[in-house]
Amino acid sequence: MTTLNLRTLKLRSGEQFVDEREIQLEPLELGGQRYLPVPENIQAELSITRASTGTVFELRFRNRLHGPCYRCLADAVLDLPISAREYQATSPESDELQTPYLDEDRLDLSAWARDAVALALPEQILCRADCAGLCPVCGKDLNAEPHTHDEEQADSRWAALAELRDRL
C-alpha cells in the first residue's frame, strides 16, 4: 500500500505540490475474473493544490491490465490512460466533499489508483473489438473456428414444458 503523509507538505492557500510517485497497484477482481496490472508498480504524477476552501488532489498515470476476455476468455490487454481528481473540503460539515482516500493526514494512493483504474474500464473487456466469443452449443472459440450447428440442441431441462405444449 502506497500512502503520502500530507502533514509533511505544509501547503498554504494557493500553493501547489507536484511530484512523481511510485504506486503499487493491486489486481482487480471484476465479474469473478482477475485482472493483473503490468507492471505492478507504476510511476504516477501527483498534484496537490491547496485552496482557501479545501484541497484538490490530481493523479495521472498510464496502466496496462491483463486478464480474460468477456466473450472468449482469451488474454485481453488494455492500455488505460488514467486521470483522477479528488477534493477535500476544509469544513468538516461538507460530507459530500470529503475524499474517501484521506485518513487523518495520510492519502492512500494505492486505493485511489485502483479505483481510478476500475472507473476507466470499458463495459466489457475484450481481446479485440470484433471478438465472436464461444459457441453456445459446443463451447469452441468462434474466433479460431467459425462454424454453425445444423440442428439446434434442445435443452433437456425444458422437455416437460415441450411435452405439455405438444399436448395442448
C-alpha positions as CSV (number, residue, x, y, z in Angstrom):
1,M,0.0,0.0,0.0
2,T,1.4,3.4,-1.0
3,T,0.5,6.4,1.1
4,L,1.6,10.0,1.4
5,N,1.8,11.9,4.7
6,L,0.3,15.3,3.9
7,R,1.4,16.8,7.2
8,T,5.0,16.9,5.8
9,L,3.9,19.2,2.9
10,K,2.7,22.2,4.9
11,L,0.9,23.8,2.0
12,R,-0.7,27.2,2.4
13,S,-3.6,28.5,0.4
14,G,-2.7,29.0,-3.3
15,E,0.4,26.7,-3.1
16,Q,0.8,23.5,-5.2
17,F,2.9,20.4,-4.7
18,V,3.7,18.3,-7.8
19,D,5.7,15.1,-7.6
20,E,6.3,11.7,-9.4
21,R,5.4,8.9,-7.1
22,E,5.8,5.1,-7.4
23,I,2.4,3.5,-6.6
24,Q,1.8,-0.2,-6.1
25,L,-1.3,-1.4,-7.9
26,E,-3.2,-4.5,-6.7
27,P,-5.0,-6.9,-9.1
28,L,-8.7,-6.1,-9.8
29,E,-11.5,-8.6,-9.4
30,L,-14.3,-8.0,-11.8
31,G,-17.2,-10.4,-12.5
32,G,-15.3,-13.2,-10.8
33,Q,-12.3,-12.7,-13.1
34,R,-8.8,-11.4,-12.0
35,Y,-7.1,-8.6,-14.0
36,L,-3.4,-8.0,-13.3
37,P,-1.7,-4.6,-13.7
38,V,1.6,-4.8,-15.6
39,P,3.8,-3.5,-14.2
40,E,2.6,-3.8,-10.6
41,N,4.5,-0.6,-9.6
42,I,3.7,2.4,-11.8
43,Q,5.1,6.0,-11.9
44,A,2.3,8.5,-11.3
45,E,2.2,12.3,-11.4
46,L,0.6,13.6,-8.2
47,S,-0.5,17.2,-7.9
48,I,-1.9,18.7,-4.7
49,T,-3.3,22.2,-4.7
50,R,-4.3,24.0,-1.5
51,A,-7.2,26.4,-1.8
52,S,-9.0,28.5,0.8
53,T,-12.0,26.1,0.9
54,G,-10.1,22.8,0.7
55,T,-7.5,20.8,-1.2
56,V,-7.6,19.4,-4.8
57,F,-5.7,16.2,-5.4
58,E,-4.9,15.1,-9.0
59,L,-3.4,11.8,-10.1
60,R,-2.2,10.9,-13.7
61,F,-0.6,7.7,-15.0
62,R,-0.8,5.0,-17.7
63,N,-1.6,1.4,-16.8
64,R,-1.9,-1.9,-18.7
65,L,-4.2,-4.6,-17.5
66,H,-4.1,-8.3,-18.4
67,G,-7.0,-10.7,-17.9
68,P,-9.6,-12.8,-19.7
69,C,-11.8,-11.6,-22.5
70,Y,-15.5,-11.4,-21.5
71,R,-16.6,-13.3,-24.6
72,C,-13.9,-15.9,-25.4
73,L,-11.7,-16.0,-22.2
74,A,-8.6,-15.4,-24.3
75,D,-6.0,-13.0,-22.9
76,A,-7.2,-9.4,-23.2
77,V,-4.8,-6.4,-22.8
78,L,-6.0,-2.9,-22.0
79,D,-3.8,0.2,-22.1
80,L,-5.5,2.8,-19.9
81,P,-4.6,6.5,-19.6
82,I,-5.8,7.4,-16.1
83,S,-6.6,10.9,-14.8
84,A,-8.3,11.2,-11.4
85,R,-9.3,14.2,-9.3
86,E,-10.5,14.4,-5.7
87,Y,-11.4,17.3,-3.5
88,Q,-11.2,17.5,0.3
89,A,-13.2,20.4,1.8
90,T,-11.6,22.2,4.8
91,S,-15.0,22.4,6.5
92,P,-16.0,19.1,8.3
93,E,-19.7,19.8,7.6
94,S,-19.2,19.3,3.9
95,D,-19.8,15.5,3.8
96,E,-20.2,15.3,0.0
97,L,-16.8,17.0,-0.4
98,Q,-14.8,14.5,1.6
99,T,-12.4,12.2,-0.2
100,P,-12.5,8.6,1.0
101,Y,-8.8,8.2,0.4
102,L,-7.7,10.6,3.1
103,D,-7.4,9.2,6.7
104,E,-6.1,11.7,9.2
105,D,-3.2,13.2,7.2
106,R,-2.4,10.2,5.1
107,L,-3.5,10.0,1.4
108,D,-4.0,6.3,0.3
109,L,-2.5,6.5,-3.2
110,S,-2.9,2.7,-3.9
111,A,-6.6,2.6,-3.2
112,W,-7.2,5.8,-5.2
113,A,-5.2,4.5,-8.2
114,R,-7.1,1.1,-8.0
115,D,-10.5,2.9,-8.0
116,A,-9.4,5.2,-10.8
117,V,-8.4,2.2,-13.0
118,A,-11.7,0.5,-12.2
119,L,-13.7,3.6,-13.3
120,A,-11.7,3.9,-16.5
121,L,-12.5,0.3,-17.7
122,P,-14.9,-0.2,-20.6
123,E,-18.2,-2.0,-20.0
124,Q,-16.8,-5.2,-21.5
125,I,-13.1,-6.1,-21.6
126,L,-12.5,-7.8,-24.9
127,C,-9.4,-9.3,-26.6
128,R,-10.4,-7.4,-29.8
129,A,-13.4,-5.3,-30.8
130,D,-14.9,-8.0,-33.1
131,C,-14.5,-10.9,-30.8
132,A,-17.1,-13.6,-31.7
133,G,-16.9,-15.3,-28.3
134,L,-17.6,-19.0,-27.6
135,C,-20.1,-21.2,-29.3
136,P,-23.1,-21.6,-27.0
137,V,-23.7,-25.2,-28.2
138,C,-20.2,-26.8,-28.2
139,G,-18.1,-24.2,-26.4
140,K,-15.5,-23.8,-29.2
141,D,-13.8,-20.5,-29.8
142,L,-15.7,-18.9,-32.7
143,N,-12.7,-16.6,-33.5
144,A,-10.5,-19.7,-34.2
145,E,-13.2,-21.9,-35.7
146,P,-16.2,-20.1,-37.0
147,H,-19.0,-22.6,-37.5
148,T,-22.7,-23.2,-37.2
149,H,-24.7,-26.2,-36.0
150,D,-27.2,-27.8,-38.3
151,E,-29.8,-28.6,-35.7
152,E,-30.3,-26.6,-32.5
153,Q,-29.9,-28.8,-29.5
154,A,-33.0,-28.9,-27.2
155,D,-32.2,-28.3,-23.6
156,S,-33.4,-31.3,-21.7
157,R,-34.5,-29.2,-18.7
158,W,-37.3,-27.9,-20.9
159,A,-38.5,-31.3,-22.0
160,A,-41.5,-31.4,-19.7
161,L,-42.7,-28.0,-21.0
162,A,-42.3,-29.1,-24.6
163,E,-44.3,-32.2,-23.9
164,L,-47.1,-30.0,-22.3
165,R,-47.0,-27.7,-25.3
166,D,-47.4,-30.7,-27.7
167,R,-50.5,-31.9,-25.7
168,L,-52.3,-28.5,-26.0
